[in-house]
Amino acid sequence: MSRVFKELYTPEEAVAPGFSTCPGCAMPIVYRHAINALGKNTVSIHAAGCAAAMAAVTLVSATSSLFENAASFAAGVKIGLTKKGRSMNVLAFIGDGGTVDIGLQALSGAAERGDPIIYLCYDNEAYMNTGIQRSSSTTMGAWTSTTPVGKVKRGKRSTPKDVPMIMAAHRIPYVATASVAYLLDFVRKVKKAAEVTQKGEGMAYIHVHSPCPTGWGFPTEKSVEVARLAVQTGMWPLYEVDHGVLRITQTVKERKPVAEYLRAQRRFRHLAEEEIKKVQSYVDGRCLEIEGRQQQPK
């Protein structure tokens, strides 16, 4: 346990106690471990969203961008620091709304330019800060305030946008998925991302699963349990694409049925067996695709 403890925790805490997010929110756990892994030699960029609250408790330099330009804003900060001879980590800590939807153009541009920033998307699968509206990362079949459930509508119809693979297609040096339920895996990926950007190789992108009790509908003490179920069912595979080579970082030998994950959340309670089978089919296909790409150079 001592080795794990040393990897997860640093002697100097970089986030102050207390936060103003909803009870059970996984996002502060994600942020705390990311910032502690990077250390105080970091500038933290926040856009509109749930993570804006973390700017009040972080002990590193922090500032806010607009909703749509976090990546380009972070790139500008990095350029300014470099011009002044200051070698610092620049972390854009942005939700799925500001990443997979509104900020995707700026993110793609920064990736294409090779801007040496760390971009971390904490994904709670909807615009939770403004009323639980669907985003492009919302799971198929989920209820949100803009994908209602009734006699005709059955939640979100489409599958989620696969932004980690979109970023891997940009040929950036490092892309990874992570989970709040597997913190050692997450912290190691953050440190890898820092190594890449400190060398000036280009952008590092990490996409973290961040369960939301308020929007998903589960008890506040179950956030990590729900996150773990997502990995164990294949809903959230953990992998990295390191300089073009994909590697699965958390192997699940026997995946649990996705029904266990779906039934743990109120947002899926309307799904009939046939609809659950459709989600299962999507998950099976995606897991096979990722497994098929493992260790294959791009």
SVG drawing of the C-alpha trace seen along z (x, -y; Angstrom):
<svg xmlns="http://www.w3.org/2000/svg" viewBox="-48 -37 61 51">
<polyline fill="none" stroke="black" stroke-width="0.4" points="0.0,0.0 2.9,-2.4 3.9,-2.4 0.3,-3.1 0.0,-5.8 3.2,-7.6 1.9,-7.5 -1.5,-8.9 -0.6,-11.6 2.0,-14.3 3.5,-15.9 2.0,-19.3 -1.7,-19.5 -2.6,-21.6 -6.3,-21.9 -7.8,-23.5 -10.5,-21.8 -14.2,-22.3 -16.1,-22.8 -19.5,-24.0 -20.6,-21.2 -23.5,-18.9 -23.2,-16.1 -21.5,-13.0 -20.1,-14.9 -17.1,-13.0 -15.6,-16.0 -13.8,-17.4 -12.0,-14.0 -10.9,-14.1 -9.7,-17.7 -7.8,-17.2 -5.9,-14.2 -5.1,-15.8 -3.7,-19.0 -1.8,-17.0 -0.2,-14.9 0.9,-18.0 2.0,-20.0 1.8,-23.7 3.9,-24.6 0.6,-24.6 -1.9,-27.0 -5.5,-25.7 -8.0,-26.9 -11.7,-26.7 -14.7,-27.4 -18.3,-27.8 -19.6,-24.6 -19.5,-22.6 -15.7,-22.9 -15.8,-26.7 -16.4,-26.1 -13.0,-24.5 -11.2,-27.8 -12.1,-29.0 -10.3,-26.2 -7.3,-25.4 -4.0,-26.5 -2.4,-26.8 -2.8,-29.7 -6.2,-29.6 -8.2,-31.6 -11.4,-31.3 -11.9,-31.1 -15.1,-31.5 -17.2,-28.4 -16.1,-27.8 -12.4,-28.7 -10.8,-26.9 -8.2,-25.0 -7.1,-28.1 -7.1,-30.2 -4.9,-27.6 -2.6,-27.6 -2.3,-31.3 -1.4,-31.1 1.3,-28.5 2.8,-30.7 2.9,-33.6 4.6,-31.6 7.1,-30.2 7.9,-33.8 8.7,-34.8 10.9,-31.7 8.6,-30.0 8.2,-26.2 4.7,-25.4 2.0,-22.9 -1.1,-24.4 -4.2,-22.3 -7.6,-23.0 -10.1,-21.3 -13.4,-21.4 -16.7,-19.5 -18.2,-17.6 -20.4,-20.4 -17.4,-22.7 -15.4,-19.9 -17.5,-17.6 -19.9,-20.3 -19.2,-24.0 -15.4,-23.8 -14.6,-21.1 -13.5,-23.5 -10.9,-25.2 -9.8,-21.8 -9.2,-20.4 -7.3,-23.5 -5.0,-23.3 -4.4,-19.6 -3.6,-20.3 -1.1,-23.1 0.6,-20.8 0.1,-23.2 1.8,-21.6 -1.1,-21.8 -2.9,-19.2 -6.6,-19.1 -8.8,-17.1 -12.5,-16.6 -14.4,-15.6 -17.5,-13.9 -20.7,-13.8 -22.6,-13.3 -24.8,-16.4 -25.0,-20.1 -25.5,-19.5 -24.8,-23.1 -27.7,-24.6 -30.5,-22.0 -29.3,-18.5 -29.6,-19.1 -28.2,-16.4 -24.7,-16.8 -23.1,-14.8 -21.5,-12.5 -24.8,-11.6 -25.3,-7.8 -27.8,-6.4 -31.2,-5.9 -30.7,-8.3 -33.3,-10.8 -32.3,-14.4 -34.4,-17.5 -34.0,-17.8 -34.4,-14.1 -37.6,-13.4 -39.3,-10.1 -42.9,-9.4 -45.1,-7.5 -43.1,-8.7 -39.7,-9.9 -37.5,-7.3 -34.5,-9.4 -31.5,-10.1 -31.6,-8.3 -28.0,-8.5 -24.8,-7.0 -22.2,-9.3 -19.6,-11.1 -16.3,-9.3 -14.0,-12.3 -11.0,-10.3 -10.8,-8.5 -11.4,-11.8 -8.4,-13.2 -6.3,-10.1 -7.1,-10.7 -5.4,-14.1 -2.1,-12.2 -1.4,-14.0 1.3,-12.3 -1.0,-11.2 -4.7,-10.4 -6.2,-8.5 -9.5,-7.6 -9.8,-7.5 -12.2,-6.9 -12.6,-8.2 -12.9,-4.6 -9.4,-3.8 -7.3,-6.6 -3.9,-5.1 -4.5,-4.5 -5.7,-8.1 -2.8,-9.7 -0.2,-7.8 -1.9,-9.1 -1.8,-12.6 1.9,-12.3 2.4,-10.9 0.5,-13.8 2.8,-16.2 5.9,-14.5 4.6,-14.8 3.8,-18.5 7.0,-19.4 9.0,-18.0 7.0,-20.2 5.8,-17.2 2.2,-18.5 -1.1,-18.2 -2.1,-15.5 -5.8,-14.8 -7.5,-12.8 -11.2,-12.0 -12.4,-11.1 -15.7,-9.5 -17.3,-11.7 -20.6,-10.3 -23.3,-12.9 -25.8,-11.8 -28.0,-14.8 -28.3,-14.3 -28.0,-10.5 -30.2,-9.7 -28.4,-7.5 -27.5,-7.9 -24.8,-10.4 -22.5,-7.8 -22.5,-5.6 -20.5,-7.7 -17.3,-5.6 -19.4,-2.4 -21.3,-3.6 -18.0,-4.6 -16.5,-1.2 -19.6,0.5 -19.1,-1.5 -15.6,-0.1 -16.6,3.5 -19.5,3.5 -17.5,2.0 -19.5,-1.2 -16.3,-3.1 -13.2,-1.2 -9.9,-2.4 -7.1,-2.8 -4.3,-5.1 -3.0,-5.9 0.7,-6.7 2.4,-8.0 0.0,-6.2 0.0,-2.9 -3.2,-1.9 -3.0,0.1 -5.9,1.1 -4.9,0.2 -7.6,2.0 -8.4,5.4 -11.9,6.7 -11.8,10.5 -15.5,11.1 -17.6,8.0 -20.8,7.6 -24.1,7.1 -24.7,3.4 -28.1,3.8 -26.3,3.7 -25.0,0.2 -28.2,-1.1 -30.5,0.1 -28.3,-1.6 -29.4,-5.0 -32.8,-6.7 -32.1,-8.2 -32.4,-4.8 -35.3,-3.4 -37.7,-3.7 -35.6,-1.3 -37.3,1.9 -35.4,5.1 -35.2,4.6 -33.7,1.1 -31.2,2.5 -30.2,5.1 -29.6,2.3 -27.2,0.6 -25.5,3.9 -25.0,4.4 -23.4,1.0 -21.1,1.6 -20.0,5.1 -19.2,3.6 -17.2,0.8 -15.2,3.0 -14.3,5.3 -13.2,2.3 -10.9,1.1 -9.5,4.6 -8.9,4.9 -6.9,1.7 -4.7,2.5 -1.0,2.3 -1.6,1.3 0.5,-1.7 -1.5,-4.5"/>
</svg>
